[in-house]
Amino acid sequence: MKKVFTTMMGASMVLSLLAGCSSGGSTSGGASTEPAKEQAAATADSGSGKSDGKKIELTYWTLFAGGDGEYMDQIISNFNKSQDEILIKNVKLEWAEYYTKLVTGVSGGKGPDIGISHTSKLPELIKAGVVTPLDDTAKAAGLKWEDYNSNILSSATVDGKHYAVPIDTHPFIMYYNKKHLQTAGLLDGNGKPILEPGADGFVKFLTTLKEKLPKDVTPFAFSNNADDPYRLWWALYSQQGGNDVISDDGKSPAIDMDKAMKAANYIKDLYYTSKVIKPQDPDFYKTFQSGKGAIMMTGVWATGTWETTKDLDFGAMAIPNIFGNTKTWGDSHTIILPVTAKEDPKKREAALKFAMYATEQGGQIWAKAGHIPADSKVFESDGYKALKYRSDYKAVASDVVFPKVSDKTWPKNDILKKYLDEIWLNKTATDVVFKKIDSELKTLLAK
């Protein structure tokens, strides 16, 4: 075990700190470590009360803030009240510090019994020796992998082994203001956008909005840099059937340059040729929320915000079919069992019982945050189907194109976002940008 911890300590130095996705992508993180201890006690007490010495107590580290955090608190509280054998204590960590603290905590033998990981981050944690396979414990706990969406589950499976229990997928989708689309004659009788498929169809749709709406309403509320333009680029690249950016052996770039540049130039033209995106919008979330944007694109985590915004009559849907299908970017939250200084089979089994509860009985609660539940029973339930907006994009779960399993995924994303920003900001020619990307990826993947 000492050898494992030494390896993890070295690996922790190279873990990326930048957020790949999450509801935390547009909000601040959770509490600091000290307030987290108070939160842990509060969450535990809201369940079955203080431990009587007979319960299995499990420490659960999470990174959820805002609405996500409240929904997870509710799931934990409900679980603690539902039985008398297991007590979950929730410790909320800052989003930006979560993965670093997870690695260093585990390496020092002071990590949690249960943790959270994005599937995109999971390969890094596996390489660092932070997480362990779950198959033997899953069998003992009665967890059935076939109960989970196969596309989502595949992103948590490495070399044929299951390393995490998926809670959800949170893909990149499109939101639209019904009032503005109605004004422009682009809303049908069912409240859905009238939108022709294809690259020209989407531009025509946005151009019509530009022509028909007041000048102070932008057709497409969107950012000029960072995460969301990258997510749209990934969606359009994937719709063309572009190769994964990393080769099968993980040692070199595998970008299909023609498709990559076609996707990038299409987005660039929305900014600078069609001019349907407000230039240098400092807060495109606020633009859409205030009714000054006809459409916007981001992750499903925005659903909860929009539906609690007064007088915002909106709809939600999959990314439009621009290059032949509705493939899109997405990630998933999963529950992991970190390595502990002294492995306790009973604790591991108890932890997976909580994971099963969180994904099934808690799935309906978690879906309120906008995420698409990974548990197929929840996904197909009448309760989930009855949730407004969610049923309009639930099918996107099968359209998410997850990145190839690689411990370089987050560093790779950082490189792509850094250089793609030069295109979105009209600083550098697209072909030059992708030469830079290819060069930096070669250096990264050769390590």
NORLIN-V907104 format. One record per residue. RES is the residue in one small letter. PSI is psi in whole degrees, 0 to 359 (* if undefined). D_FIRST is the distance of its C-alpha to the first C-alpha in Angstrom with 1 decimal. Layout:
res=(RES:RES)
psi=(PSI:PSI)
d_first=(D_FIRST:D_FIRST)
This chain:
res=(m:k:k:v:f:t:t:m:m:g:a:s:m:v:l:s:l:l:a:g:c:s:s:g:g:s:t:s:g:g:a:s:t:e:p:a:k:e:q:a:a:a:t:a:d:s:g:s:g:k:s:d:g:k:k:i:e:l:t:y:w:t:l:f:a:g:g:d:g:e:y:m:d:q:i:i:s:n:f:n:k:s:q:d:e:i:l:i:k:n:v:k:l:e:w:a:e:y:y:t:k:l:v:t:g:v:s:g:g:k:g:p:d:i:g:i:s:h:t:s:k:l:p:e:l:i:k:a:g:v:v:t:p:l:d:d:t:a:k:a:a:g:l:k:w:e:d:y:n:s:n:i:l:s:s:a:t:v:d:g:k:h:y:a:v:p:i:d:t:h:p:f:i:m:y:y:n:k:k:h:l:q:t:a:g:l:l:d:g:n:g:k:p:i:l:e:p:g:a:d:g:f:v:k:f:l:t:t:l:k:e:k:l:p:k:d:v:t:p:f:a:f:s:n:n:a:d:d:p:y:r:l:w:w:a:l:y:s:q:q:g:g:n:d:v:i:s:d:d:g:k:s:p:a:i:d:m:d:k:a:m:k:a:a:n:y:i:k:d:l:y:y:t:s:k:v:i:k:p:q:d:p:d:f:y:k:t:f:q:s:g:k:g:a:i:m:m:t:g:v:w:a:t:g:t:w:e:t:t:k:d:l:d:f:g:a:m:a:i:p:n:i:f:g:n:t:k:t:w:g:d:s:h:t:i:i:l:p:v:t:a:k:e:d:p:k:k:r:e:a:a:l:k:f:a:m:y:a:t:e:q:g:g:q:i:w:a:k:a:g:h:i:p:a:d:s:k:v:f:e:s:d:g:y:k:a:l:k:y:r:s:d:y:k:a:v:a:s:d:v:v:f:p:k:v:s:d:k:t:w:p:k:n:d:i:l:k:k:y:l:d:e:i:w:l:n:k:t:a:t:d:v:v:f:k:k:i:d:s:e:l:k:t:l:l:a:k)
psi=(322:321:320:316:323:318:318:323:320:318:331:336:340:3:136:144:349:144:136:323:177:163:336:353:336:10:170:167:190:204:162:176:316:310:333:326:321:320:322:315:320:318:318:317:334:352:243:7:186:153:138:10:350:339:154:115:131:129:130:112:129:166:17:136:174:221:319:314:321:320:321:321:318:319:315:315:316:320:314:327:339:345:170:13:331:138:119:128:116:127:112:127:158:135:311:339:353:305:324:315:327:313:313:325:314:319:332:6:20:30:181:170:329:145:177:142:141:148:329:337:342:315:326:317:325:313:324:354:24:325:160:156:151:357:315:315:322:320:318:326:348:19:132:114:333:351:352:149:126:324:317:317:325:331:347:14:126:125:40:3:142:122:355:154:114:135:321:181:145:89:172:122:184:137:151:148:113:322:314:320:324:315:322:0:27:25:127:182:344:8:22:150:141:103:116:140:160:163:316:325:320:320:319:317:310:322:322:318:317:320:326:337:160:154:335:4:120:136:320:101:118:158:157:2:172:215:308:318:325:317:321:319:315:319:312:325:318:324:333:355:26:145:157:150:334:138:166:324:357:12:356:161:153:33:133:98:320:314:323:316:326:316:316:317:328:316:318:320:329:325:310:342:300:333:51:3:131:123:136:45:118:339:86:337:312:323:313:317:327:1:14:14:136:317:164:160:135:194:163:347:345:345:313:325:314:321:349:9:121:133:15:103:101:168:165:145:171:159:136:153:98:320:40:350:186:30:149:174:150:164:179:144:138:159:130:159:102:158:138:157:324:108:130:106:324:321:319:318:319:322:320:333:321:318:318:318:315:323:333:285:327:353:323:322:313:326:337:337:352:342:153:121:142:333:121:328:321:316:322:1:153:326:317:318:332:345:124:143:316:321:340:342:11:326:345:339:328:352:355:130:101:148:158:142:117:141:359:9:311:315:323:316:321:319:313:312:320:314:327:329:329:331:311:329:5:39:328:144:146:316:325:319:315:336:321:316:313:318:314:325:322:317:315:312:345:349:*)
d_first=(0.0:3.8:5.3:5.0:6.3:8.7:9.9:10.6:12.4:14.6:15.3:16.4:19.2:20.9:20.8:24.4:25.7:28.9:29.6:30.1:31.9:32.0:34.6:33.2:34.7:38.0:37.2:35.3:31.8:30.9:30.7:28.8:25.8:28.1:30.6:27.8:27.0:30.7:30.5:27.6:29.8:32.9:31.4:30.1:33.5:35.4:34.0:34.3:34.3:31.9:29.4:31.1:28.0:28.0:26.8:23.4:22.8:20.8:20.5:21.6:21.5:24.5:26.5:29.9:33.0:36.7:37.8:34.4:32.9:35.8:35.5:31.7:32.6:35.2:33.0:30.5:33.5:35.0:31.9:31.5:35.3:35.2:33.3:32.3:28.8:26.6:26.8:25.5:25.3:25.9:24.7:26.7:25.5:27.7:27.9:27.7:24.6:22.7:20.4:19.7:18.9:16.7:14.5:14.5:14.1:11.0:9.5:10.7:9.4:13.1:13.7:16.1:16.2:18.6:19.4:22.1:22.1:25.1:24.9:25.8:22.7:20.4:19.9:18.7:16.0:15.0:15.0:13.0:10.2:11.5:13.0:12.8:15.9:18.2:20.6:19.6:19.4:22.6:24.4:23.7:24.8:27.9:27.2:29.4:28.7:32.4:33.2:32.1:34.2:33.4:33.6:31.3:28.8:28.8:27.4:24.3:23.8:22.0:22.5:24.0:21.0:21.4:18.9:21.1:24.2:27.1:29.3:31.9:33.2:35.0:37.3:39.9:43.4:46.9:48.7:52.5:55.2:57.6:60.5:60.3:60.1:63.0:65.0:64.4:65.3:61.8:60.9:62.0:63.2:59.8:58.4:56.6:57.0:59.6:57.7:58.5:55.5:54.9:54.4:58.1:58.1:55.5:57.3:60.6:59.0:57.8:61.1:63.1:61.1:61.9:65.6:66.0:64.0:64.9:64.0:61.6:59.4:57.0:56.7:52.9:50.9:48.0:45.9:46.7:43.1:39.4:37.7:40.6:42.6:39.5:38.9:42.6:42.4:39.4:41.5:44.6:42.7:41.2:44.6:45.9:43.2:41.5:38.6:35.1:34.8:31.9:32.6:31.1:28.9:27.8:29.1:32.5:34.6:36.6:39.0:42.3:44.4:47.6:46.1:43.9:46.9:49.1:46.8:46.6:50.3:51.1:49.2:50.8:54.2:53.7:53.3:56.0:58.4:58.8:57.9:56.7:53.8:54.5:53.7:51.0:50.6:48.6:47.4:48.1:46.6:49.3:51.9:51.3:50.8:54.1:56.0:56.5:54.6:55.7:52.3:48.8:45.5:42.0:39.2:40.0:38.5:42.0:43.7:43.2:44.6:47.6:48.5:48.6:50.8:54.4:56.9:54.5:55.6:53.0:51.6:48.4:48.0:46.0:46.3:49.7:50.2:50.9:49.9:50.3:47.8:45.8:42.3:40.4:37.2:34.7:31.1:29.4:27.4:24.7:22.5:18.7:15.8:13.0:9.3:9.0:7.1:8.9:10.3:14.0:16.2:19.3:18.1:17.2:20.6:22.4:21.0:22.5:25.7:26.0:25.5:28.2:30.5:29.9:30.9:33.8:35.4:34.2:35.1:38.7:37.8:35.5:38.2:40.4:38.4:39.8:36.7:37.2:35.3:33.0:33.8:36.8:38.4:38.5:39.6:42.5:43.4:46.8:45.2:43.4:46.4:48.5:46.5:48.8:47.8:44.5:46.4:48.0:44.7:42.5:43.2:41.5:38.1:39.0:40.2:37.1:35.9:32.2:30.9:29.3:25.6:24.3:21.8:25.0:26.9:27.0:27.8:30.3:31.9:32.3:34.2:36.4:37.3:38.0:40.5:41.9:43.0:45.3:47.1:47.3:48.7:51.1:50.0:49.2:50.5:48.3:48.2:47.3:44.4:42.9:43.2:41.1:38.6:38.4:38.0:35.1:33.3:33.6:32.0:29.1:28.5:28.7:25.6)
